[in-house]
């Protein structure tokens, strides 16, 4: 039992470490991935650019659902080992909710790129106080997860 708890905590800490380290990398990639077809003149990192449909090659919808289910299971395990309310917990929870929304959009028949954008819709409500930088990070994480 101790080994299992240790592995979950180690996994959560590793995820947090790579999330924090990866933020700089995501910010550097924002200019090439956020400008899609929705608002061609939108500046990278702007709220309008977040709503653009991502361009590129993505896995098919069925494979995307499998990838998302596996990722959500891993995130759920991490959430169980973290303390609610802290930064890492909130970050993992946002990813979990976002991937769930992408999955719901896929089940409703949306394409993978459209699902990535539609999944962000939940964070546009007053229920979540998510800034544009966080939206860009979530979007980029989904693009990286679901691209070929």
C-alpha atoms as a printed R data frame, in Angstrom:
    type eleno elety resid chain resno       x      y       z
1   ATOM     1    CA   UNK     A     1   0.000  0.000   0.000
2   ATOM     2    CA   UNK     A     2   2.871  2.343   0.789
3   ATOM     3    CA   UNK     A     3   4.389  1.670  -2.635
4   ATOM     4    CA   UNK     A     4   1.133  2.545  -4.363
5   ATOM     5    CA   UNK     A     5   0.776  5.820  -2.454
6   ATOM     6    CA   UNK     A     6   4.416  6.649  -3.119
7   ATOM     7    CA   UNK     A     7   3.973  6.002  -6.859
8   ATOM     8    CA   UNK     A     8   0.852  8.177  -7.038
9   ATOM     9    CA   UNK     A     9   2.526 11.018  -5.138
10  ATOM    10    CA   UNK     A    10   5.679 10.679  -7.252
11  ATOM    11    CA   UNK     A    11   3.552 10.736 -10.411
12  ATOM    12    CA   UNK     A    12   1.700 13.839  -9.239
13  ATOM    13    CA   UNK     A    13   4.912 15.635  -8.365
14  ATOM    14    CA   UNK     A    14   6.449 14.668 -11.706
15  ATOM    15    CA   UNK     A    15   3.368 15.958 -13.506
16  ATOM    16    CA   UNK     A    16   3.541 19.237 -11.577
17  ATOM    17    CA   UNK     A    17   7.257 19.610 -12.283
18  ATOM    18    CA   UNK     A    18   6.801 19.067 -16.023
19  ATOM    19    CA   UNK     A    19   3.746 21.301 -16.038
20  ATOM    20    CA   UNK     A    20   5.694 24.170 -14.497
21  ATOM    21    CA   UNK     A    21   8.775 23.583 -16.667
22  ATOM    22    CA   UNK     A    22   6.584 23.114 -19.747
23  ATOM    23    CA   UNK     A    23   4.826 26.452 -19.313
24  ATOM    24    CA   UNK     A    24   7.783 28.290 -20.820
25  ATOM    25    CA   UNK     A    25   7.801 25.879 -23.751
26  ATOM    26    CA   UNK     A    26   4.062 26.317 -24.298
27  ATOM    27    CA   UNK     A    27   4.376 30.088 -24.284
28  ATOM    28    CA   UNK     A    28   7.107 29.848 -26.915
29  ATOM    29    CA   UNK     A    29   4.864 27.692 -29.121
30  ATOM    30    CA   UNK     A    30   1.740 29.781 -28.772
31  ATOM    31    CA   UNK     A    31   2.436 31.871 -31.857
32  ATOM    32    CA   UNK     A    32   2.535 28.874 -34.171
33  ATOM    33    CA   UNK     A    33  -0.456 26.973 -32.812
34  ATOM    34    CA   UNK     A    34  -3.109 29.433 -31.691
35  ATOM    35    CA   UNK     A    35  -3.768 31.213 -34.961
36  ATOM    36    CA   UNK     A    36  -6.096 28.954 -36.912
37  ATOM    37    CA   UNK     A    37  -8.981 29.657 -39.234
38  ATOM    38    CA   UNK     A    38 -11.439 31.303 -36.823
39  ATOM    39    CA   UNK     A    39  -9.888 34.759 -36.548
40  ATOM    40    CA   UNK     A    40  -6.959 34.978 -38.968
41  ATOM    41    CA   UNK     A    41  -5.744 38.342 -37.661
42  ATOM    42    CA   UNK     A    42  -5.936 37.385 -33.990
43  ATOM    43    CA   UNK     A    43  -2.708 37.980 -32.152
44  ATOM    44    CA   UNK     A    44  -1.196 34.884 -30.544
45  ATOM    45    CA   UNK     A    45  -2.213 34.613 -26.924
46  ATOM    46    CA   UNK     A    46  -5.304 36.783 -27.342
47  ATOM    47    CA   UNK     A    47  -8.722 35.494 -26.285
48  ATOM    48    CA   UNK     A    48  -9.794 35.430 -29.947
49  ATOM    49    CA   UNK     A    49  -6.834 33.205 -30.859
50  ATOM    50    CA   UNK     A    50  -7.823 30.664 -28.192
51  ATOM    51    CA   UNK     A    51 -11.148 30.176 -30.001
52  ATOM    52    CA   UNK     A    52  -9.507 29.355 -33.335
53  ATOM    53    CA   UNK     A    53  -9.808 25.784 -34.527
54  ATOM    54    CA   UNK     A    54  -6.324 24.239 -34.356
55  ATOM    55    CA   UNK     A    55  -4.686 23.186 -37.593
56  ATOM    56    CA   UNK     A    56  -2.728 19.999 -38.121
57  ATOM    57    CA   UNK     A    57  -3.103 16.241 -38.146
58  ATOM    58    CA   UNK     A    58  -5.031 14.748 -35.256
59  ATOM    59    CA   UNK     A    59  -5.969 11.229 -34.258
60  ATOM    60    CA   UNK     A    60  -9.463 10.120 -35.269
61  ATOM    61    CA   UNK     A    61 -12.361 10.659 -32.868
62  ATOM    62    CA   UNK     A    62 -12.433  7.068 -31.589
63  ATOM    63    CA   UNK     A    63  -8.713  7.065 -30.825
64  ATOM    64    CA   UNK     A    64  -9.029 10.505 -29.232
65  ATOM    65    CA   UNK     A    65 -11.665  9.171 -26.841
66  ATOM    66    CA   UNK     A    66  -9.359  6.326 -25.802
67  ATOM    67    CA   UNK     A    67  -6.430  8.716 -25.292
68  ATOM    68    CA   UNK     A    68  -8.619 11.091 -23.283
69  ATOM    69    CA   UNK     A    69 -10.029  8.276 -21.129
70  ATOM    70    CA   UNK     A    70  -6.508  7.083 -20.288
71  ATOM    71    CA   UNK     A    71  -5.314 10.604 -19.524
72  ATOM    72    CA   UNK     A    72  -8.370 11.331 -17.373
73  ATOM    73    CA   UNK     A    73  -7.815  8.122 -15.403
74  ATOM    74    CA   UNK     A    74  -4.219  9.183 -14.701
75  ATOM    75    CA   UNK     A    75  -5.352 12.682 -13.708
76  ATOM    76    CA   UNK     A    76  -8.024 11.243 -11.401
77  ATOM    77    CA   UNK     A    77  -5.348  9.177  -9.627
78  ATOM    78    CA   UNK     A    78  -3.229 12.291  -9.228
79  ATOM    79    CA   UNK     A    79  -6.163 14.271  -7.838
80  ATOM    80    CA   UNK     A    80  -6.708 11.605  -5.188
81  ATOM    81    CA   UNK     A    81  -3.149 12.088  -3.951
82  ATOM    82    CA   UNK     A    82  -3.177 15.903  -3.925
83  ATOM    83    CA   UNK     A    83  -4.523 18.424  -1.433
84  ATOM    84    CA   UNK     A    84  -7.599 20.228  -2.782
85  ATOM    85    CA   UNK     A    85  -7.220 23.959  -3.202
86  ATOM    86    CA   UNK     A    86  -3.515 24.232  -3.925
87  ATOM    87    CA   UNK     A    87  -2.102 25.301  -7.302
88  ATOM    88    CA   UNK     A    88  -1.122 21.833  -8.470
89  ATOM    89    CA   UNK     A    89  -4.500 20.352  -7.562
90  ATOM    90    CA   UNK     A    90  -6.319 23.152  -9.378
91  ATOM    91    CA   UNK     A    91  -4.153 22.724 -12.471
92  ATOM    92    CA   UNK     A    92  -4.716 18.969 -12.596
93  ATOM    93    CA   UNK     A    93  -8.440 19.485 -12.006
94  ATOM    94    CA   UNK     A    94  -8.683 21.998 -14.877
95  ATOM    95    CA   UNK     A    95  -7.044 19.488 -17.219
96  ATOM    96    CA   UNK     A    96  -9.424 16.763 -16.036
97  ATOM    97    CA   UNK     A    97 -12.509 18.935 -16.599
98  ATOM    98    CA   UNK     A    98 -11.235 20.155 -19.979
99  ATOM    99    CA   UNK     A    99 -10.499 16.655 -21.263
100 ATOM   100    CA   UNK     A   100 -13.962 15.595 -20.113
101 ATOM   101    CA   UNK     A   101 -15.501 18.439 -22.112
102 ATOM   102    CA   UNK     A   102 -13.483 17.466 -25.195
103 ATOM   103    CA   UNK     A   103 -14.715 13.903 -24.775
104 ATOM   104    CA   UNK     A   104 -18.322 15.117 -24.523
105 ATOM   105    CA   UNK     A   105 -17.923 17.130 -27.735
106 ATOM   106    CA   UNK     A   106 -16.470 14.084 -29.506
107 ATOM   107    CA   UNK     A   107 -19.401 11.951 -28.347
108 ATOM   108    CA   UNK     A   108 -21.744 14.618 -29.742
109 ATOM   109    CA   UNK     A   109 -20.117 14.190 -33.170
110 ATOM   110    CA   UNK     A   110 -17.624 17.057 -33.310
111 ATOM   111    CA   UNK     A   111 -14.253 16.615 -34.979
112 ATOM   112    CA   UNK     A   112 -11.130 16.456 -32.831
113 ATOM   113    CA   UNK     A   113  -9.960 20.028 -33.665
114 ATOM   114    CA   UNK     A   114 -13.462 21.424 -33.074
115 ATOM   115    CA   UNK     A   115 -13.737 19.474 -29.821
116 ATOM   116    CA   UNK     A   116 -10.517 21.071 -28.578
117 ATOM   117    CA   UNK     A   117 -12.114 24.504 -29.019
118 ATOM   118    CA   UNK     A   118 -15.574 23.480 -27.777
119 ATOM   119    CA   UNK     A   119 -14.043 22.001 -24.628
120 ATOM   120    CA   UNK     A   120 -12.805 25.444 -23.619
121 ATOM   121    CA   UNK     A   121 -16.375 26.759 -23.576
122 ATOM   122    CA   UNK     A   122 -16.946 25.668 -19.969
123 ATOM   123    CA   UNK     A   123 -14.138 27.970 -18.841
124 ATOM   124    CA   UNK     A   124 -15.747 30.981 -20.488
125 ATOM   125    CA   UNK     A   125 -18.548 30.931 -17.906
126 ATOM   126    CA   UNK     A   126 -18.535 32.649 -14.536
127 ATOM   127    CA   UNK     A   127 -18.180 29.281 -12.784
128 ATOM   128    CA   UNK     A   128 -14.463 29.254 -13.611
129 ATOM   129    CA   UNK     A   129 -12.077 32.161 -13.299
130 ATOM   130    CA   UNK     A   130  -9.538 31.101 -15.931
131 ATOM   131    CA   UNK     A   131  -7.254 33.632 -17.593
132 ATOM   132    CA   UNK     A   132  -6.205 33.614 -21.246
133 ATOM   133    CA   UNK     A   133  -2.722 32.258 -20.493
134 ATOM   134    CA   UNK     A   134  -4.227 29.245 -18.719
135 ATOM   135    CA   UNK     A   135  -6.677 28.714 -21.583
136 ATOM   136    CA   UNK     A   136  -3.751 28.723 -24.004
137 ATOM   137    CA   UNK     A   137  -1.892 26.191 -21.859
138 ATOM   138    CA   UNK     A   138  -4.915 23.894 -21.658
139 ATOM   139    CA   UNK     A   139  -5.481 24.189 -25.400
140 ATOM   140    CA   UNK     A   140  -1.846 23.476 -26.194
141 ATOM   141    CA   UNK     A   141  -1.846 20.449 -23.869
142 ATOM   142    CA   UNK     A   142  -4.856 19.021 -25.711
143 ATOM   143    CA   UNK     A   143  -3.298 19.696 -29.111
144 ATOM   144    CA   UNK     A   144  -0.101 17.947 -28.045
145 ATOM   145    CA   UNK     A   145  -2.075 15.032 -26.598
146 ATOM   146    CA   UNK     A   146  -4.247 14.491 -29.661
147 ATOM   147    CA   UNK     A   147  -1.977 15.303 -32.589
148 ATOM   148    CA   UNK     A   148  -0.340 12.645 -34.705
